[in-house]
Amino acid sequence: MRRPGLPDAALNLALGLALVLAAVGLSEHLRGARLELGRTRLVRLDDELAKRLASLRDRVEITYYVSPREQMPSHMRRVESEVTGMLEAMAAASGGRLDYQIVDPTSDPELVTFAARRKVAPVRVRSVSRDAWTEQELWSTLTISHGPRPPAVISGLGPEHLPRLQALIMAHLAELAEPSSAVFALAAPRSGYELVRAELAQRGRVIDVDLSSGEALPEQADLLVWLAPGAVDAATLRRIDAFLERGRSLIVAGSELEAQLLQSGDAPRLVLAPTGFEAQALWGHFGLTAAGDLLLDTRSRALDGPAGERSIPALYRITCIANNQDFQKLAYDCNATLLFEAPGALHADAQALAERGWRADVLATSSEMAWARAWDGAPIPLDELPAKTGDQRPKEPLVVWLRHVDPWRGQVAALAADTPFRDQNFALSGTGHARLLSVLLDTLASPARRVQARAEIRRADPLPPLDPGQRVGWRAFTVLLLPLGLALVAWRRRAVGRPRARDAGRAWSGLVLRGVLGLAVVALVAAALPARVDLTADGRNLLHPVTVSQATAAAQQGPLSLELIFSGPGRLPPSLRAAVRRLSGLARDLGLAAPQLEVVRVRPEELDEAGREALRERGVHPIKLASHDEESTTVRQVWSAALLSAGQRTELLPFADEDAFEHAEFRLAFALWRLATGRRPLVAVAADNPRLSAAEAHEEFQKKGLIAPTGTDVYALARQALERVDFETLRLDPRDAGVSLPADREIGALIWLQPRRSVTRMLSLMVEHLYRGGKALLAVQHFNIQARQYKGRGFDFVYWPQPQAPDLEQLWLPDLGVQLVREVLFDKLNLPIDDQAQIAGKDRRDFQSMQVSLPFIIRAVGAGFASDSPITAGLGDQAFIWGCYMRLDQQRLAQLGLVAKVLMSTSEQAWSYLWSGGWLPQEVLAGPPLGADGEPQWLGRVALAIDLSGQFPWPQFDFERGPSTREQGPSPYPVDEPLDQAAPGRLVLLGSSEVFKNRRLVGLRPEFRGDHLLLNAVADLVLDDGLPQVMGRRHVSRGFDLLDESTRLRWRATVLLAFPLTLLLLALGLGLSRRVFRSGS
């Protein structure tokens, strides 16, 4: 038989192309035709929906508000046709009782007004056009009217709604026809929570469940209320995951400690007993961590003393007052005092939240006067508690609301103690525990959420739990199936092929086999040899010389040892196994490079109880972790720490999660530096809490008789990032009139995140610190830009720059020669983020998630980074959200002897707007104004971050009185200049604080790592001896600088065509080689 040649291949290709073109042409004439082969059906109605439509008694009117198809981004264009086809099918199945209409609100202003009256608003959708992010406002909302009740609204209808749209409409029709009541699953001890059970029974049906016995959660339950949890195993977590996956929600409240008062003579004592609640396993499953120490607060509720005697102070009974709460995004505000006894504060874990897809909102906190005290199990005299011994912890989270990035999943409300729901406290005078429960129920089990949860899509049944051997077997089968199949085909072709082909096949097979065996031998030899080869430009895969020098210096203090105290690989979570191997390799390399270091590997499970107790006495304790790997949720108790010792000095390095290993070499080098020097510099962190503007507080709270929230600790994860790499931090309250730095400690750096009026006392502290040679980092911005929608404006999006009032641009920075420009900054080089839009309602604001990709969300890329600064080394792209920029007065800087270095800048196409009030004009979002020559007036590259060093001046006027004016001269600074204490200082000034907030450190991972910027800056400010260079050793990918459209398209074509062109060239080369081979033979 003749083998097909090149002409035959060309003919087949031409026929195939002609067939494709004919199919496209035919589809143009059959736009209404649909072929539905998958599980998702739109035109073919489900049997349940068809029956409901056929049995309708009242008329149903459905209105679809949608933008024209040609204005839709590509991923939204099919939505309009799919929804229209489904509505046609529903109308046909209803027997004339369902009518629908398609409305384009943009075609008539009156339609916009009509839509606004029905609470229909446009949404902003982000898409990629010509290899750049674009954002547009469009309409895609469905309203359903049925019976006398208000219409149901399905807002922001997109492709993600289509698989469950039929079920969602059917659930809305059922709810409109006959409103349902909620079904609650209650998991709580049999006694002590009767009032909560009665409250739930008034709202719906209550089903008691026992999670500890392995009882399944009721299928019909809308909400699980879990009070005073005990042991938490993997099976329970799997059941909860399945419950949440079905759109149901969870309220869980519990603490690891039970507080009791013991009367011992005249001195009452506090006795703390473990409750058996495995908090770390449960909270860790959701990306939270529980503080194990005893949390105390001066804002607490005293115990009633004996009759006629004074009350007994009880600082462990923490009261959360209204201004320490923020329920703005829930159904309504709690705005009442809450009581938490011996709570375990709920901290967010940035990496775990990002991996699991949760967003955490803190709803209630302790006061600014809280602190933690270590507990060793012994009773504590109550008169000892007022002493603030321990870690200062203002604004500790007590109630956290978790929402998943998948809006169809259920939500979680986590409470740090169950005491608000106990019978003796639920109706306690002066508290609002019943209102707290009502707020949570009306949010997590609202009719809208119940309807959404009941619109489930058909899912495949989950696989049963597999043991490790079965998992390995199925993985091997899946991975090896394709290569084994290909090998079988190749063997068969060789067996039945021509002799010459068989000989060639054997030759190729032998060559491949020898190559594989050679690579295996090389890999085994490389693994056995201690030396490693690093081909990176900066040698980042090899041990840094600074680490070796620090080990040599530490060895001068005495015998130097590094103990790696880790559980065996089989006990560790899969996510930690590779990290532990890398740390072991790093320790091995360090031991070879520094012979003075003895590396010891300890497996605590192989020790006897006395050996493990000895580890505990040295500060090493096992931890409980919940992991999601290996297709199941597993709760483990593991040991994970390293212990460095030099003579009498020791340093403990805990490794509680994967993030703790990210800077393992720096942590070792830093610990060796502490062992060698005995120094433990303190990083003081001052951060103000976000607050409402005066107008917002008045309109949204004070006029309604409510107390406005004073904000939560939104920079907790930033401090956690510093502590994770072993910096010791001290929290400062910038609003405390007596704020000061400890005189008996070395202050490595003073960090001030987002100054906010009044700044005078904190500013004085920082200026004096810099004058005396201190180091400081200041992150500041002028505005937080909020997206809002108003009914009177047809719910069009408007953007309001909420002033942050840092005041430094007036009080201090101009005297240094630095102008912090109070303008809204824009850049063509920006990034997309998920944000919240505020929708003004009749009674209160609603918050709606939205995608934003507008030019005030600035992307700083490597092309704008200083190339010779440790602060920008190993740093990926940074998100300067609503950032501001600086101008430098070189003459003033030179006069003072200060040196300014630009660390980061915008792209060349940046512009700004001098805002003085109101919304941002829409035209300013499109670009800068045009000059007289008709060209855009770009600012060019402007500074986003600067490094200022030299002798800082002593203040010349009293910050409380402000700078001098024409009417009055300056008031002198109240403290005389201490000339004998003057020394060169250093200030790193960043034009954004938003990048360090909790939600950004979680939501922007892994591409934008604001924590890396913070760590680099603090390491460079605090440390010397080359340690900042060790911190910056990371593998990062930086984005491109701003490219014009034609360049982006050329690169896109190159990337898309490179692979197929390479294959084509290889095929042509192979064909030519075969012809040459045949002709030669």
Backbone hydrogen bonds, N-H to C=O, Kabsch-Sander energy under -0.5 kcal/mol:
donor,donor_aa,acceptor,acceptor_aa,energy
9,A,5,G,-2.0
10,A,6,L,-2.4
11,L,7,P,-2.4
12,N,8,D,-2.5
13,L,9,A,-2.3
14,A,10,A,-2.3
15,L,11,L,-2.5
16,G,12,N,-2.4
17,L,13,L,-2.2
18,A,14,A,-2.3
19,L,15,L,-2.1
20,V,16,G,-2.1
21,L,17,L,-2.4
22,A,18,A,-2.2
23,A,19,L,-2.2
24,V,20,V,-2.3
25,G,21,L,-2.4
26,L,22,A,-2.4
27,S,23,A,-2.2
28,E,24,V,-1.4
29,H,25,G,-0.8
29,H,26,L,-0.9
30,L,26,L,-0.6
30,L,27,S,-0.7
33,A,30,L,-1.2
37,L,35,L,-0.7
41,R,39,R,-0.6
45,L,43,V,-0.9
50,A,46,D,-2.6
51,K,47,D,-2.3
52,R,48,E,-2.2
53,L,49,L,-2.5
54,A,50,A,-2.1
55,S,51,K,-1.3
56,L,53,L,-1.1
60,V,97,R,-2.6
61,E,145,S,-2.4
62,I,99,D,-2.5
63,T,143,T,-2.1
64,Y,101,Q,-2.7
65,Y,63,T,-0.7
65,Y,141,T,-3.0
66,V,64,Y,-0.7
66,V,103,V,-2.6
67,S,139,W,-2.1
71,Q,68,P,-1.4
72,M,69,R,-1.3
76,M,73,P,-1.9
77,R,73,P,-0.9
77,R,74,S,-0.8
79,V,76,M,-0.9
80,E,76,M,-0.8
81,S,77,R,-0.9
82,E,78,R,-2.5
83,V,79,V,-2.9
84,T,80,E,-2.3
85,G,81,S,-2.3
86,M,82,E,-2.0
87,L,83,V,-2.5
88,E,84,T,-2.2
89,A,85,G,-2.0
90,M,86,M,-2.4
91,A,87,L,-2.6
92,A,88,E,-2.2
93,A,89,A,-1.7
94,S,90,M,-0.9
94,S,91,A,-0.6
95,G,92,A,-0.6
96,G,91,A,-0.9
97,R,94,S,-0.7
99,D,60,V,-2.7
101,Q,62,I,-1.9
103,V,64,Y,-2.8
103,V,101,Q,-0.5
107,S,104,D,-1.9
108,D,105,P,-1.1
111,L,108,D,-1.1
112,V,108,D,-1.2
113,T,109,P,-1.8
114,F,110,E,-2.4
115,A,111,L,-2.7
116,A,112,V,-2.3
117,R,113,T,-1.9
118,R,114,F,-0.9
118,R,115,A,-0.6
119,K,116,A,-1.8
120,V,115,A,-2.6
121,A,119,K,-0.5
123,V,138,L,-2.9
125,V,136,Q,-2.7
127,S,134,T,-2.5
129,S,127,S,-0.5
129,S,132,A,-2.9
132,A,129,S,-0.7
134,T,127,S,-3.2
136,Q,125,V,-2.0
138,L,123,V,-2.8
141,T,65,Y,-2.3
142,L,154,I,-2.3
143,T,63,T,-2.5
144,I,152,A,-2.6
145,S,61,E,-2.9
147,G,59,R,-0.7
149,R,146,H,-0.5
152,A,144,I,-2.6
154,I,142,L,-3.2
155,S,153,V,-0.6
157,L,140,S,-3.4
161,H,158,G,-1.8
162,L,158,G,-0.7
162,L,159,P,-0.7
164,R,161,H,-1.2
165,L,161,H,-0.5
165,L,162,L,-1.1
168,L,164,R,-2.4
169,I,165,L,-2.6
170,M,166,Q,-2.4
171,A,167,A,-2.3
172,H,168,L,-2.1
173,L,169,I,-2.6
174,A,170,M,-2.3
175,E,171,A,-2.2
176,L,172,H,-2.6
177,A,173,L,-2.3
178,E,174,A,-2.4
182,A,203,R,-0.8
184,F,205,R,-3.4
185,A,223,L,-3.0
186,L,184,F,-0.6
186,L,207,I,-2.5
187,A,185,A,-0.6
187,A,225,V,-3.0
188,A,186,L,-0.7
197,R,193,Y,-1.9
198,A,194,E,-2.4
199,E,195,L,-2.2
200,L,196,V,-2.4
201,A,197,R,-2.2
202,Q,198,A,-1.5
203,R,199,E,-0.7
203,R,200,L,-1.0
204,G,200,L,-1.4
205,R,182,A,-2.0
207,I,184,F,-3.0
209,V,186,L,-2.2
211,L,209,V,-0.6
213,S,210,D,-0.8
214,G,211,L,-1.4
215,E,210,D,-1.5
221,A,218,P,-1.1
222,D,183,V,-3.1
223,L,183,V,-1.4
224,L,249,S,-2.3
225,V,185,A,-3.2
225,V,223,L,-0.5
226,W,224,L,-0.6
226,W,251,I,-3.5
227,L,187,A,-2.6
227,L,225,V,-0.6
228,A,253,A,-2.2
237,L,233,D,-1.9
238,R,234,A,-2.2
239,R,235,A,-2.0
240,I,236,T,-2.3
241,D,237,L,-2.6
242,A,238,R,-2.4
243,F,239,R,-2.0
244,L,240,I,-2.7
245,E,241,D,-2.7
246,R,242,A,-1.1
247,G,244,L,-2.1
248,R,243,F,-1.6
249,S,222,D,-1.7
250,L,411,Q,-2.6
251,I,224,L,-2.9
252,V,413,A,-2.6
253,A,226,W,-2.2
254,G,415,L,-1.7
257,L,342,A,-0.5
258,E,273,A,-2.6
260,Q,271,V,-2.3
262,L,260,Q,-0.5
262,L,269,R,-3.5
263,Q,261,L,-0.6
264,S,262,L,-0.7
265,G,263,Q,-0.5
267,A,264,S,-1.6
269,R,262,L,-3.2
270,L,380,I,-3.6
271,V,260,Q,-3.2
271,V,269,R,-0.6
272,L,270,L,-0.5
273,A,258,E,-2.3
273,A,271,V,-0.5
275,T,256,E,-2.2
278,E,230,G,-2.0
278,E,276,G,-0.5
279,A,277,F,-1.8
282,L,278,E,-1.8
283,W,279,A,-3.1
284,G,279,A,-0.5
284,G,280,Q,-1.7
285,H,281,A,-1.0
286,F,282,L,-0.7
286,F,283,W,-1.1
287,G,284,G,-1.2
288,L,283,W,-2.8
289,T,347,H,-2.9
291,A,345,A,-2.2
294,L,373,R,-2.5
295,L,293,D,-0.6
295,L,343,P,-0.6
296,L,371,W,-3.2
297,D,315,L,-1.6
298,T,369,M,-1.5
300,S,298,T,-1.5
301,R,317,R,-2.4
302,A,300,S,-0.6
303,L,312,I,-3.3
309,E,306,P,-2.8
312,I,303,L,-3.1
317,R,314,A,-1.8
318,I,316,Y,-1.3
318,I,340,F,-2.1
319,T,299,R,-1.9
320,C,318,I,-0.5
320,C,338,L,-3.0
321,I,319,T,-0.7
324,N,321,I,-1.8
325,Q,322,A,-1.6
326,D,363,L,-2.6
330,L,327,F,-1.6
338,L,320,C,-2.0
340,F,318,I,-2.8
342,A,316,Y,-2.1
342,A,340,F,-0.5
344,G,416,A,-1.6
345,A,343,P,-0.7
346,L,397,P,-2.0
347,H,289,T,-3.0
347,H,345,A,-0.8
349,D,287,G,-2.5
350,A,348,A,-0.6
353,L,349,D,-2.9
354,A,350,A,-2.2
355,E,351,Q,-2.5
356,R,352,A,-2.4
357,G,353,L,-1.3
358,W,353,L,-1.8
359,R,403,R,-2.8
361,D,401,W,-2.7
363,L,361,D,-0.5
363,L,399,V,-2.8
364,A,399,V,-1.4
365,T,324,N,-1.8
366,S,396,E,-1.8
370,A,367,S,-0.7
371,W,296,L,-2.3
372,A,391,D,-2.9
373,R,294,L,-2.6
380,I,270,L,-2.5
382,L,268,P,-2.2
384,E,381,P,-1.9
385,L,381,P,-0.6
385,L,382,L,-1.0
387,A,384,E,-1.1
389,T,387,A,-2.5
390,G,388,K,-0.6
391,D,372,A,-1.0
393,R,370,A,-1.9
395,K,367,S,-2.5
396,E,393,R,-0.5
398,L,364,A,-3.2
399,V,364,A,-1.7
400,V,414,A,-2.7
401,W,361,D,-3.2
402,L,400,V,-0.5
402,L,412,V,-3.5
403,R,359,R,-2.3
405,V,357,G,-2.6
409,R,406,D,-1.9
410,G,244,L,-2.2
412,V,402,L,-2.2
413,A,250,L,-2.6
414,A,400,V,-3.1
414,A,412,V,-0.5
415,L,252,V,-2.5
416,A,398,L,-2.8
421,F,418,D,-1.9
422,R,419,T,-1.2
423,D,192,G,-2.3
425,N,422,R,-1.5
426,F,422,R,-2.7
427,A,423,D,-0.6
428,L,425,N,-1.8
431,T,428,L,-1.7
432,G,337,T,-2.8
434,A,426,F,-0.6
436,L,432,G,-2.2
437,L,433,H,-2.3
438,S,434,A,-2.0
439,V,435,R,-2.7
440,L,436,L,-2.2
441,L,437,L,-2.7
442,D,438,S,-2.9
443,T,439,V,-0.8
444,L,440,L,-3.0
445,A,441,L,-2.1
446,S,443,T,-0.7
450,R,446,S,-2.6
451,V,447,P,-2.6
452,Q,448,A,-2.2
453,A,449,R,-2.6
454,R,450,R,-1.9
455,A,451,V,-0.8
455,A,452,Q,-0.7
456,E,454,R,-1.2
471,R,467,D,-2.2
472,V,468,P,-2.4
473,G,469,G,-2.3
474,W,470,Q,-2.6
475,R,471,R,-2.3
476,A,472,V,-2.7
477,F,473,G,-2.4
478,T,474,W,-2.3
479,V,475,R,-2.8
480,L,476,A,-2.6
481,L,477,F,-1.2
482,L,478,T,-0.5
484,L,480,L,-2.3
485,G,481,L,-2.1
486,L,482,L,-2.6
487,A,483,P,-2.5
488,L,484,L,-2.3
489,V,485,G,-2.2
490,A,486,L,-2.6
491,W,487,A,-2.6
492,R,488,L,-2.4
493,R,489,V,-2.5
494,R,490,A,-2.2
495,A,491,W,-2.3
496,V,492,R,-2.2
497,G,493,R,-1.1
502,R,498,R,-2.8
503,D,499,P,-2.6
504,A,500,R,-2.4
505,G,501,A,-2.8
506,R,502,R,-2.7
507,A,503,D,-2.3
508,W,504,A,-2.7
509,S,505,G,-2.9
510,G,506,R,-2.7
511,L,507,A,-2.3
512,V,508,W,-2.7
513,L,509,S,-2.7
514,R,510,G,-2.6
515,G,511,L,-2.1
516,V,512,V,-2.6
517,L,513,L,-2.5
518,G,514,R,-2.3
519,L,515,G,-2.3
520,A,516,V,-2.2
521,V,517,L,-2.2
522,V,518,G,-2.4
523,A,519,L,-2.4
524,L,520,A,-2.4
525,V,521,V,-2.5
526,A,522,V,-2.7
527,A,523,A,-2.1
528,A,524,L,-1.5
529,L,525,V,-1.8
539,G,536,T,-0.8
542,L,539,G,-1.5
547,T,544,H,-0.8
548,V,544,H,-1.4
549,S,545,P,-2.4
550,Q,546,V,-2.2
551,A,547,T,-1.8
552,T,548,V,-2.2
553,A,549,S,-2.2
554,A,550,Q,-2.4
555,A,551,A,-1.8
556,Q,553,A,-1.1
557,Q,554,A,-2.0
558,G,555,A,-1.2
560,L,596,Q,-0.7
561,S,645,S,-2.4
562,L,598,E,-3.0
563,E,643,L,-2.9
564,L,562,L,-0.6
564,L,600,V,-3.2
565,I,563,E,-0.9
565,I,641,A,-2.3
566,F,564,L,-1.0
566,F,602,V,-1.5
567,S,639,W,-2.1
571,R,568,G,-1.7
572,L,568,G,-1.5
576,L,573,P,-1.8
577,R,573,P,-1.0
578,A,574,P,-0.7
580,V,576,L,-2.7
581,R,577,R,-2.1
582,R,578,A,-2.3
583,L,579,A,-2.3
584,S,580,V,-2.5
585,G,581,R,-2.4
586,L,582,R,-2.4
587,A,583,L,-2.6
588,R,584,S,-2.4
589,D,585,G,-2.5
590,L,586,L,-2.3
591,G,587,A,-2.5
592,L,588,R,-1.9
593,A,589,D,-2.4
594,A,590,L,-2.4
597,L,594,A,-2.4
598,E,560,L,-2.2
599,V,597,L,-0.6
600,V,562,L,-3.0
600,V,598,E,-0.6
602,V,564,L,-2.9
602,V,600,V,-0.5
606,E,603,R,-2.1
607,L,604,P,-1.5
612,R,608,D,-2.0
613,E,609,E,-2.4
614,A,610,A,-1.9
615,L,611,G,-1.5
616,R,612,R,-2.0
617,E,613,E,-2.2
618,R,614,A,-1.0
619,G,616,R,-1.8
620,V,615,L,-2.5
621,H,619,G,-0.6
623,I,638,V,-3.0
625,L,636,R,-2.8
627,S,625,L,-0.5
627,S,634,T,-2.7
632,S,629,D,-1.4
634,T,627,S,-2.4
634,T,632,S,-0.5
636,R,625,L,-3.0
636,R,634,T,-0.5
638,V,623,I,-2.9
638,V,636,R,-0.6
641,A,565,I,-2.0
642,A,653,L,-2.2
643,L,563,E,-2.4
644,L,651,E,-2.8
645,S,561,S,-2.3
646,A,649,R,-2.6
647,G,559,P,-1.6
649,R,646,A,-2.1
651,E,644,L,-2.7
653,L,642,A,-3.2
655,F,640,S,-2.2
660,A,657,D,-0.8
661,F,658,E,-1.3
662,E,659,D,-1.1
664,A,661,F,-1.6
667,R,663,H,-2.5
668,L,664,A,-2.2
669,A,665,E,-2.8
670,F,666,F,-3.2
671,A,667,R,-2.3
672,L,668,L,-2.5
673,W,669,A,-2.1
674,R,670,F,-2.1
675,L,671,A,-2.3
676,A,672,L,-2.4
677,T,673,W,-2.6
678,G,674,R,-2.4
682,L,746,E,-3.1
683,V,728,E,-2.9
684,A,682,L,-0.7
684,A,749,A,-2.3
685,V,730,L,-3.2
686,A,684,A,-0.5
686,A,751,I,-3.3
687,A,732,L,-0.8
688,D,753,L,-1.4
692,L,709,P,-0.6
697,A,693,S,-2.7
698,H,694,A,-2.0
699,E,695,A,-2.6
700,E,696,E,-2.8
701,F,697,A,-1.4
702,Q,697,A,-2.5
703,K,698,H,-2.3
704,K,701,F,-1.1
705,G,702,Q,-1.6
706,L,701,F,-2.8
708,A,706,L,-0.5
710,T,323,N,-2.8
714,V,712,T,-1.4
716,A,713,D,-0.8
719,R,715,Y,-1.7
720,Q,716,A,-2.3
721,A,717,L,-2.1
722,L,718,A,-1.4
723,E,719,R,-2.5
724,R,720,Q,-2.1
725,V,721,A,-0.8
725,V,722,L,-0.7
726,D,723,E,-1.7
727,F,722,L,-2.1
728,E,681,P,-0.7
729,T,727,F,-0.5
730,L,683,V,-2.3
732,L,685,V,-2.8
736,D,733,D,-1.9
737,A,735,R,-0.5
739,V,736,D,-1.9
745,R,742,P,-0.8
747,I,745,R,-0.6
748,G,682,L,-2.0
748,G,746,E,-0.9
749,A,682,L,-1.2
750,L,775,K,-2.0
751,I,684,A,-3.5
751,I,749,A,-0.5
752,W,777,L,-2.7
753,L,686,A,-2.9
754,Q,752,W,-0.6
754,Q,779,A,-3.2
757,R,805,A,-2.1
763,L,759,V,-2.9
764,S,760,T,-2.3
765,L,761,R,-1.9
766,M,762,M,-2.2
767,V,763,L,-2.8
768,E,764,S,-2.4
769,H,765,L,-1.8
770,L,766,M,-2.5
771,Y,767,V,-2.3
772,R,768,E,-1.7
773,G,770,L,-1.7
773,G,983,A,-0.7
774,G,769,H,-2.5
776,A,986,R,-2.0
777,L,750,L,-2.4
778,L,988,V,-2.9
779,A,752,W,-2.2
780,V,778,L,-0.5
780,V,990,L,-2.4
783,F,882,W,-0.6
784,N,802,Q,-1.8
786,Q,784,N,-0.6
786,Q,800,W,-2.8
787,A,836,Q,-0.7
788,R,798,V,-2.8
789,Q,838,Q,-2.3
790,Y,796,D,-0.6
793,R,790,Y,-1.2
794,G,791,K,-1.9
795,F,790,Y,-2.9
796,D,793,R,-1.3
798,V,788,R,-2.3
800,W,786,Q,-2.6
802,Q,784,N,-2.9
802,Q,800,W,-1.0
804,Q,782,H,-2.5
810,Q,807,D,-1.5
811,L,807,D,-2.3
812,W,808,L,-1.5
813,L,808,L,-1.8
815,D,812,W,-1.2
816,L,812,W,-0.7
816,L,813,L,-1.4
817,G,813,L,-0.6
817,G,814,P,-1.0
818,V,813,L,-2.0
819,Q,887,R,-3.1
820,L,818,V,-0.6
821,V,819,Q,-1.1
821,V,885,Y,-1.6
823,E,821,V,-1.7
824,V,913,Y,-2.6
825,L,823,E,-0.5
825,L,883,G,-0.7
826,F,911,W,-3.2
827,D,855,P,-1.6
828,K,909,Q,-2.3
830,N,828,K,-1.1
831,L,857,I,-1.5
833,I,852,V,-2.7
835,D,850,M,-2.9
837,A,848,Q,-3.1
838,Q,787,A,-2.9
839,I,837,A,-0.6
839,I,846,D,-3.2
840,A,789,Q,-2.6
840,A,838,Q,-0.6
841,G,844,R,-0.7
846,D,839,I,-2.6
848,Q,837,A,-2.6
850,M,835,D,-2.7
851,Q,124,R,-0.8
852,V,833,I,-2.9
857,I,854,L,-2.1
858,I,856,F,-0.8
858,I,880,F,-1.8
859,R,829,L,-2.3
860,A,858,I,-0.6
860,A,878,Q,-2.8
861,V,859,R,-0.6
864,G,861,V,-2.0
865,F,862,G,-1.9
866,A,903,L,-2.2
869,S,866,A,-0.6
872,T,869,S,-1.0
873,A,869,S,-0.6
875,L,872,T,-1.2
877,D,1037,S,-0.5
878,Q,860,A,-2.4
880,F,858,I,-2.4
880,F,878,Q,-0.8
881,I,879,A,-1.3
882,W,856,F,-2.1
882,W,880,F,-0.5
883,G,880,F,-1.3
884,C,991,G,-2.3
886,M,943,A,-1.8
887,R,819,Q,-2.2
889,D,817,G,-3.4
890,Q,888,L,-1.0
893,L,889,D,-2.4
894,A,890,Q,-2.5
895,Q,891,Q,-2.0
896,L,892,R,-1.8
897,G,893,L,-1.3
898,L,893,L,-2.4
899,V,949,S,-2.8
901,K,947,D,-2.1
903,L,901,K,-0.5
903,L,945,A,-2.8
904,M,945,A,-1.4
905,S,864,G,-0.7
906,T,942,V,-2.0
910,A,908,E,-0.9
911,W,826,F,-1.7
913,Y,824,V,-1.9
915,W,913,Y,-1.2
920,L,799,Y,-2.7
924,V,921,P,-0.9
925,L,921,P,-0.7
925,L,922,Q,-0.9
926,A,922,Q,-0.6
926,A,923,E,-0.7
927,G,923,E,-0.8
931,G,935,E,-2.9
934,G,931,G,-2.0
937,Q,929,P,-2.2
938,W,936,P,-1.4
939,L,910,A,-3.8
940,G,908,E,-0.9
940,G,910,A,-0.6
943,A,886,M,-0.8
944,L,904,M,-2.9
945,A,904,M,-1.5
946,I,989,L,-2.3
947,D,901,K,-2.8
948,L,946,I,-0.5
948,L,987,L,-3.5
949,S,899,V,-2.2
950,G,985,G,-2.0
952,F,950,G,-0.9
958,D,971,S,-2.7
961,R,958,D,-0.8
962,G,958,D,-1.4
965,T,968,Q,-2.2
979,L,977,E,-1.5
981,Q,978,P,-2.2
982,A,979,L,-1.1
983,A,771,Y,-2.1
985,G,950,G,-3.1
986,R,774,G,-1.9
987,L,948,L,-3.5
988,V,776,A,-2.3
989,L,946,I,-2.5
989,L,987,L,-0.6
990,L,778,L,-3.0
990,L,988,V,-0.6
991,G,944,L,-2.8
996,F,993,S,-1.7
997,K,994,E,-1.7
998,N,714,V,-2.7
1000,R,997,K,-0.6
1001,L,997,K,-2.4
1002,V,998,N,-1.5
1003,G,999,R,-2.8
1004,L,1000,R,-1.9
1005,R,1002,V,-1.0
1008,F,1004,L,-2.4
1009,R,877,D,-0.6
1009,R,1007,E,-0.6
1010,G,1008,F,-0.8
1012,H,1009,R,-0.6
1013,L,1009,R,-1.1
1014,L,1010,G,-2.0
1015,L,1011,D,-2.7
1016,N,1012,H,-2.7
1017,A,1013,L,-2.2
1018,V,1014,L,-2.6
1019,A,1015,L,-2.7
1020,D,1016,N,-2.2
1021,L,1017,A,-1.9
1022,V,1018,V,-2.9
1023,L,1019,A,-2.1
1027,L,1024,D,-1.9
1029,Q,1026,G,-0.8
1030,V,1026,G,-1.0
1030,V,1027,L,-0.5
1031,M,1027,L,-1.8
1032,G,1028,P,-1.5
1033,R,1030,V,-1.4
1034,R,1032,G,-1.5
1036,V,1034,R,-0.8
1038,R,1036,V,-0.5
1048,R,1044,D,-2.1
1049,L,1045,E,-2.3
1050,R,1046,S,-2.1
1051,W,1047,T,-2.4
1052,R,1048,R,-2.4
1053,A,1049,L,-2.6
1054,T,1050,R,-2.4
1055,V,1051,W,-2.7
1056,L,1052,R,-2.7
1057,L,1053,A,-2.3
1058,A,1054,T,-1.7
1059,F,1055,V,-0.6
1061,L,1057,L,-2.4
1062,T,1058,A,-2.1
1063,L,1059,F,-2.4
1064,L,1060,P,-2.5
1065,L,1061,L,-2.6
1066,L,1062,T,-2.4
1067,A,1063,L,-2.6
1068,L,1064,L,-2.6
1069,G,1065,L,-2.7
1070,L,1066,L,-2.6
1071,G,1067,A,-2.6
1072,L,1068,L,-2.6
1073,S,1069,G,-2.4
1074,R,1070,L,-2.1
1075,R,1071,G,-2.0
1076,V,1072,L,-2.6
1077,F,1073,S,-2.4
1078,R,1074,R,-2.8
1079,S,1075,R,-2.8
1080,G,1076,V,-2.3
1081,S,1077,F,-1.8
